[in-house]
Amino acid sequence: MFMSIPALDSQAPQRVKLLQTAVFCASFIGLGLCGGSLGPALAAHAARTGTQLDQISAVFIAIALGRMVGSFSGGWLVDHMRGGTQIALGIALAAAAMAVIPFTHSLGILLAVMLAYGVAANLLDVGANTLIVRVHGDKVGPYMNAMHLSFGIGGSIAPLVVGRSYAYTGDVAAAYWLHAALLVPLALWALRMPTPPRTAAARNADQPRTSKSMIALLGAFFFFLVAVEVSGTQWTFTFGERLGLSKEVGAPMLSSGFWWAYSAARLLAIPVSMRLKPGTYVAIDIVGTFICAGVTLAGLLLPNAQTLIWIGIIGMGFFIASAFPSMLSFVGSRMQVTGSMNALLFASANLGAMVGPWSIGQLFDVFGPPTVPLMGLLGMAAAMITFVIVAKPCTK
């Protein structure tokens, strides 16, 4: 039944690969637009549902739970459904969620919609990350970074769109409806995408299987890394507001600065990943993020040091951007990666995406803006320790 949509397999192979890669990149721009608009709209969601920040932060739990469902179901669907159909399904479900969110006036309904968005996000995420490897095989590195760069581009634009929505309408509804409208033609385009063959995914079959303890350590690494990464993408806008920046201009600029640095780093990763070993890249990213979190905290504690805050936040966006794809490349280059292993690693990452932002929400009203860089320091310290343990047996 999933073969009813005609594919474009008659095109020349290189044209097909370019079309497939373009669909993946465009879908990640859309995913970045959606994800990047959630944090800047937290205050609007809280006002609409009559809740406080510690309560509204439950949306991150809902999204992460949905992402876990999307991870496991997406992993199964990618082997049983045409690739373009899965991508289109994820995009369409995300569009529906974006369109409905402004109409939710109770926390329970909002959480249900966010859970559906989480499912959509990981149907798309797992599908695209798997299919792009099938398209490009052992040459996937630059294309993988280009796809993740696309997510950063979408995320960079999102806070500015939300800020303009605040400025012109006093609410975020217009931003969400714009995102939904942009996603609809993208879903129709994805339906026409040819399905990549599965042959390229078998390139690691000659590598030794990974022990359960190593998988657990890798899961812990992705948990801590993504907890810090998603906390940065979702709380920077509110962080800026609490520092006295306006929600129409100042806070969107700080949040967008984080995202633009994030995008610049992923753009830089495309050529650098062809020259630098993935493990070295990961180590640089972890240490850089840790230092920038410390700079941000120093800017909050020292008098008249707001410049340090901007440097620290933008630096965190720059250094953490390429850590996730670089770690995926590191894992794939050193050990055999199975579908079930990938599902567990993505589930661990999604758990971090849930726990990190939610924890900040519980502490933000008590400790204020320092909560964000403190969580960054703790998370990156834990990721650093875990990476040292994981990388040691892999060192030749």
C-alpha positions as CSV (number, residue, x, y, z in Angstrom):
1,M,0.0,0.0,0.0
2,F,2.9,2.3,0.6
3,M,4.1,2.0,-3.0
4,S,1.1,3.8,-4.5
5,I,2.9,7.1,-4.8
6,P,5.2,7.1,-7.9
7,A,8.9,7.7,-7.3
8,L,11.3,9.4,-9.5
9,D,13.8,6.5,-9.8
10,S,14.1,6.9,-13.6
11,Q,16.3,10.0,-13.1
12,A,20.1,9.9,-13.3
13,P,21.6,8.5,-10.0
14,Q,23.4,11.8,-9.1
15,R,20.2,13.8,-9.7
16,V,18.3,11.4,-7.5
17,K,20.8,11.8,-4.7
18,L,20.7,15.6,-4.9
19,L,16.9,15.5,-4.8
20,Q,16.9,13.2,-1.8
21,T,19.4,15.3,0.0
22,A,17.5,18.5,-0.8
23,V,14.3,16.9,0.7
24,F,16.2,15.9,3.9
25,C,17.8,19.4,4.3
26,A,14.5,21.2,3.6
27,S,12.7,19.0,6.1
28,F,15.3,19.8,8.7
29,I,14.9,23.5,8.1
30,G,11.2,23.0,8.8
31,L,12.0,21.0,11.9
32,G,14.3,23.7,13.1
33,L,11.6,26.4,12.6
34,C,9.2,24.3,14.8
35,G,11.7,23.4,17.5
36,G,13.2,26.9,17.6
37,S,9.8,28.5,18.2
38,L,8.9,26.5,21.3
39,G,11.3,28.1,23.7
40,P,10.6,31.8,22.7
41,A,6.8,31.0,23.1
42,L,7.0,29.5,26.6
43,A,5.7,32.7,28.3
44,A,2.9,32.9,25.8
45,H,1.9,29.3,26.4
46,A,2.0,29.9,30.2
47,A,-0.2,33.0,29.9
48,R,-2.7,31.2,27.5
49,T,-3.0,28.2,29.8
50,G,-2.9,30.1,33.1
51,T,0.2,28.3,34.4
52,Q,3.7,29.2,35.7
53,L,7.1,28.4,34.2
54,D,7.6,25.4,36.4
55,Q,4.3,24.0,35.2
56,I,4.6,24.9,31.5
57,S,8.0,23.2,31.4
58,A,6.1,20.0,31.3
59,V,5.8,20.6,27.6
60,F,9.4,19.4,27.3
61,I,8.4,16.1,29.0
62,A,5.5,15.7,26.5
63,I,7.7,16.4,23.5
64,A,10.4,14.0,24.7
65,L,7.9,11.2,25.4
66,G,6.5,11.8,21.9
67,R,10.1,11.7,20.5
68,M,10.7,8.3,22.2
69,V,7.6,6.9,20.5
70,G,8.7,8.5,17.2
71,S,12.2,7.0,17.7
72,F,11.1,3.4,18.0
73,S,8.2,3.6,15.5
74,G,10.3,5.6,13.1
75,G,13.0,2.9,13.2
76,W,10.4,0.3,12.3
77,L,8.7,2.4,9.6
78,V,11.9,3.2,7.8
79,D,12.3,-0.5,7.0
80,H,8.6,-1.0,6.1
81,M,7.5,2.3,4.4
82,R,8.7,4.3,1.5
83,G,11.2,6.8,2.7
84,G,9.4,9.8,1.2
85,T,6.1,8.7,2.8
86,Q,7.6,8.6,6.3
87,I,9.2,12.0,5.9
88,A,6.0,13.4,4.6
89,L,4.0,11.9,7.4
90,G,6.4,13.5,10.0
91,I,6.2,16.9,8.3
92,A,2.4,16.8,8.0
93,L,1.9,15.8,11.6
94,A,4.2,18.6,12.7
95,A,2.3,21.1,10.6
96,A,-1.0,20.0,12.2
97,A,0.5,20.4,15.7
98,M,1.8,23.9,14.8
99,A,-1.6,25.0,13.5
100,V,-3.4,23.7,16.6
101,I,-1.1,25.0,19.4
102,P,-2.5,28.6,19.4
103,F,-6.0,27.2,20.1
104,T,-5.0,25.3,23.2
105,H,-6.2,27.0,26.4
106,S,-5.6,24.2,28.9
107,L,-2.3,22.6,29.9
108,G,-3.6,19.1,29.4
109,I,-4.6,19.7,25.7
110,L,-1.3,21.6,25.1
111,L,0.7,18.6,26.4
112,A,-1.2,16.2,24.2
113,V,-0.5,18.4,21.1
114,M,3.2,18.7,22.1
115,L,3.4,14.9,22.5
116,A,2.0,14.5,18.9
117,Y,4.6,17.1,17.7
118,G,7.3,15.0,19.4
119,V,6.2,11.9,17.6
120,A,6.3,13.9,14.3
121,A,9.7,15.3,15.0
122,N,11.4,11.9,15.5
123,L,9.5,10.2,12.7
124,L,11.3,12.8,10.6
125,D,14.6,12.8,12.6
126,V,15.1,9.0,12.6
127,G,13.9,8.6,9.1
128,A,16.1,11.3,7.6
129,N,19.2,10.3,9.6
130,T,18.8,6.7,8.5
131,L,18.0,7.4,4.9
132,I,20.8,9.9,4.3
133,V,23.3,7.2,5.2
134,R,21.6,4.9,2.7
135,V,21.9,7.6,0.0
136,H,25.6,8.5,0.5
137,G,27.1,5.5,2.3
138,D,30.6,6.0,3.6
139,K,30.7,9.5,2.1
140,V,27.9,10.7,4.3
141,G,29.9,12.9,6.6
142,P,29.6,16.3,4.8
143,Y,26.0,15.6,3.8
144,M,25.1,14.6,7.4
145,N,26.6,17.9,8.6
146,A,24.7,19.8,5.9
147,M,21.4,18.3,7.0
148,H,22.1,19.2,10.6
149,L,23.2,22.7,9.5
150,S,19.7,23.0,7.9
151,F,18.1,22.4,11.3
152,G,20.2,25.2,12.7
153,I,19.2,27.6,9.9
154,G,15.5,26.9,10.7
155,G,16.2,27.4,14.4
156,S,18.0,30.6,13.8
157,I,15.1,32.1,12.0
158,A,12.4,30.9,14.4
159,P,13.1,33.3,17.4
160,L,13.0,36.3,15.0
161,V,9.7,35.2,13.5
162,V,8.3,34.8,17.0
163,G,9.6,38.2,18.0
164,R,7.9,39.8,15.0
165,S,4.7,38.0,15.9
166,Y,4.9,39.5,19.4
167,A,5.6,42.9,18.0
168,Y,2.8,43.0,15.4
169,T,0.1,41.0,17.1
170,G,1.0,40.7,20.8
171,D,0.9,36.9,20.6
172,V,2.8,34.0,18.9
173,A,-0.1,32.5,17.0
174,A,0.9,34.1,13.7
175,A,4.4,32.6,13.9
176,Y,2.9,29.1,14.5
177,W,0.5,29.4,11.6
178,L,3.2,30.6,9.3
179,H,5.3,27.6,10.2
180,A,2.4,25.2,9.5
181,A,1.7,26.9,6.1
182,L,5.3,26.5,5.1
183,L,5.4,22.8,6.0
184,V,2.4,21.7,3.9
185,P,4.1,22.1,0.4
186,L,7.2,20.5,1.9
187,A,5.2,17.4,2.8
188,L,3.8,17.1,-0.7
189,W,7.4,17.4,-2.1
190,A,8.6,14.7,0.2
191,L,6.0,12.3,-1.2
192,R,7.7,12.5,-4.5
193,M,11.1,11.6,-3.1
194,P,12.6,8.3,-4.4
195,T,13.3,5.7,-1.7
196,P,17.0,5.0,-1.1
197,P,18.2,1.4,-1.3
198,R,19.4,-0.2,2.0
199,T,22.7,-1.5,0.7
200,A,24.8,1.4,2.0
201,A,23.8,0.8,5.6
202,A,25.7,-2.5,5.8
203,R,29.1,-1.0,5.6
204,N,29.9,-1.6,9.3
205,A,29.0,-5.3,9.3
206,D,32.7,-6.4,9.6
207,Q,33.2,-4.4,12.8
208,P,33.0,-6.1,16.2
209,R,29.7,-5.9,18.1
210,T,29.4,-3.4,20.9
211,S,29.1,-4.6,24.5
212,K,26.0,-3.7,26.5
213,S,28.2,-1.6,28.9
214,M,29.5,0.4,26.0
215,I,26.0,1.0,24.7
216,A,25.0,2.2,28.2
217,L,27.9,4.6,28.4
218,L,27.1,5.9,24.9
219,G,23.5,6.4,26.0
220,A,24.7,8.3,29.0
221,F,26.9,10.6,26.9
222,F,24.0,11.4,24.5
223,F,21.7,12.0,27.5
224,F,24.0,14.6,29.0
225,L,24.9,16.2,25.7
226,V,21.3,16.6,24.5
227,A,20.1,17.8,27.9
228,V,22.5,20.8,27.6
229,E,21.9,21.3,23.9
230,V,18.1,21.4,24.1
231,S,18.1,23.5,27.3
232,G,20.2,26.1,25.4
233,T,17.8,26.1,22.4
234,Q,14.7,26.3,24.5
235,W,15.6,28.5,27.4
236,T,17.8,31.2,25.9
237,F,14.9,33.4,25.0
238,T,13.4,33.3,28.5
239,F,16.9,33.6,30.0
240,G,17.2,36.9,28.0
241,E,13.8,38.1,29.1
242,R,14.7,37.6,32.8
243,L,17.8,39.7,32.3
244,G,15.6,42.6,31.2
245,L,15.9,42.2,27.4
246,S,12.6,42.9,25.5
247,K,10.6,40.0,24.1
248,E,10.1,41.9,20.9
249,V,13.8,42.6,20.1
250,G,16.4,41.9,22.8
251,A,15.5,38.3,23.8
252,P,14.9,37.2,20.2
253,M,18.3,38.6,19.2
254,L,20.1,36.7,22.0
255,S,18.2,33.5,21.2
256,S,18.8,34.0,17.5
257,G,22.5,34.7,18.2
258,F,22.7,31.3,19.8
259,W,21.1,29.7,16.8
260,W,23.2,31.6,14.2
261,A,26.4,30.5,16.0
262,Y,24.9,27.0,16.0
263,S,24.3,27.2,12.3
264,A,27.8,28.7,11.6
265,A,29.4,25.8,13.5
266,R,27.5,23.2,11.5
267,L,28.5,25.0,8.3
268,L,32.1,24.9,9.3
269,A,31.8,21.2,10.3
270,I,31.2,20.3,6.6
271,P,34.7,20.9,5.4
272,V,36.4,20.4,8.8
273,S,34.8,16.9,9.3
274,M,36.7,15.8,6.2
275,R,40.0,16.6,7.8
276,L,39.5,16.2,11.6
277,K,38.9,12.9,13.3
278,P,35.4,12.7,14.8
279,G,36.7,12.0,18.3
280,T,38.9,15.1,18.3
281,Y,36.0,17.1,17.1
282,V,33.8,15.9,19.9
283,A,36.5,16.6,22.5
284,I,36.9,20.2,21.2
285,D,33.1,20.7,21.3
286,I,32.7,19.4,24.8
287,V,35.5,21.5,26.3
288,G,34.4,24.6,24.4
289,T,30.9,24.3,25.6
290,F,32.0,23.9,29.2
291,I,34.2,27.0,29.0
292,C,31.5,29.1,27.4
293,A,29.0,28.0,30.1
294,G,31.5,29.2,32.7
295,V,31.9,32.5,30.8
296,T,28.1,33.0,30.9
297,L,28.0,32.4,34.6
298,A,30.9,34.8,35.2
299,G,29.0,37.4,33.2
300,L,26.0,37.0,35.5
301,L,28.0,37.1,38.7
302,L,30.4,40.0,37.9
303,P,29.1,43.6,37.8
304,N,28.7,45.3,34.4
305,A,29.7,42.2,32.5
306,Q,26.8,41.7,30.2
307,T,29.2,41.4,27.2
308,L,30.4,38.1,28.8
309,I,26.9,36.8,28.8
310,W,26.5,37.4,25.1
311,I,29.9,35.8,24.4
312,G,29.1,32.8,26.6
313,I,25.7,32.1,25.2
314,I,26.8,32.5,21.5
315,G,29.9,30.4,22.2
316,M,27.8,27.7,23.8
317,G,25.7,27.6,20.6
318,F,28.8,27.4,18.4
319,F,30.6,24.6,20.3
320,I,27.7,22.4,21.1
321,A,26.3,22.5,17.5
322,S,28.4,19.8,15.9
323,A,28.9,17.5,19.0
324,F,25.9,15.3,18.2
325,P,26.6,14.6,14.5
326,S,30.3,14.3,15.3
327,M,29.6,11.7,18.0
328,L,27.3,9.8,15.6
329,S,30.2,9.7,13.1
330,F,32.7,8.7,15.9
331,V,30.4,5.8,16.9
332,G,29.9,4.6,13.4
333,S,33.6,4.7,12.6
334,R,34.6,2.6,15.6
335,M,31.9,0.1,16.2
336,Q,29.1,-1.8,14.5
337,V,25.9,0.2,14.7
338,T,22.6,-1.8,14.6
339,G,19.1,-0.5,14.3
340,S,18.3,-1.5,17.9
341,M,21.4,0.2,19.1
342,N,20.5,3.4,17.2
343,A,17.0,3.3,18.7
344,L,18.5,3.1,22.2
345,L,20.9,5.9,21.6
346,F,18.2,8.2,20.2
347,A,15.9,7.2,23.2
348,S,18.7,8.2,25.6
349,A,19.1,11.5,23.7
350,N,15.3,12.1,23.9
351,L,15.4,11.4,27.7
352,G,18.0,14.1,28.0
353,A,15.9,16.4,25.9
354,M,13.1,15.9,28.4
355,V,15.0,16.0,31.7
356,G,17.3,19.0,30.9
357,P,14.8,21.7,30.0
358,W,12.3,20.4,32.5
359,S,14.8,20.6,35.3
360,I,15.6,24.2,34.4
361,G,11.9,24.9,34.5
362,Q,11.7,23.6,38.1
363,L,14.6,25.7,39.3
364,F,14.4,28.9,37.2
365,D,11.8,30.7,39.3
366,V,13.9,29.9,42.4
367,F,17.5,30.6,41.2
368,G,16.8,32.8,38.2
369,P,19.1,33.1,35.1
370,P,22.2,31.4,36.6
371,T,20.2,28.1,36.4
372,V,21.0,27.9,32.7
373,P,24.8,28.1,32.7
374,L,25.0,26.1,35.9
375,M,23.1,23.2,34.2
376,G,25.4,23.6,31.2
377,L,28.5,23.3,33.4
378,L,27.2,20.2,35.2
379,G,25.9,18.5,32.0
380,M,29.1,19.1,30.0
381,A,31.3,17.9,32.9
382,A,29.3,14.7,33.0
383,A,29.5,14.3,29.2
384,M,33.3,15.0,29.4
385,I,33.8,12.2,31.9
386,T,31.6,9.8,29.9
387,F,33.4,10.5,26.7
388,V,36.8,9.9,28.2
389,I,35.6,6.4,29.4
390,V,34.0,5.6,26.0
391,A,36.9,6.9,23.8
392,K,39.7,5.1,25.8
393,P,39.1,1.6,24.6
394,C,38.5,2.9,21.0
395,T,41.9,4.6,20.9
396,K,44.4,2.7,18.7
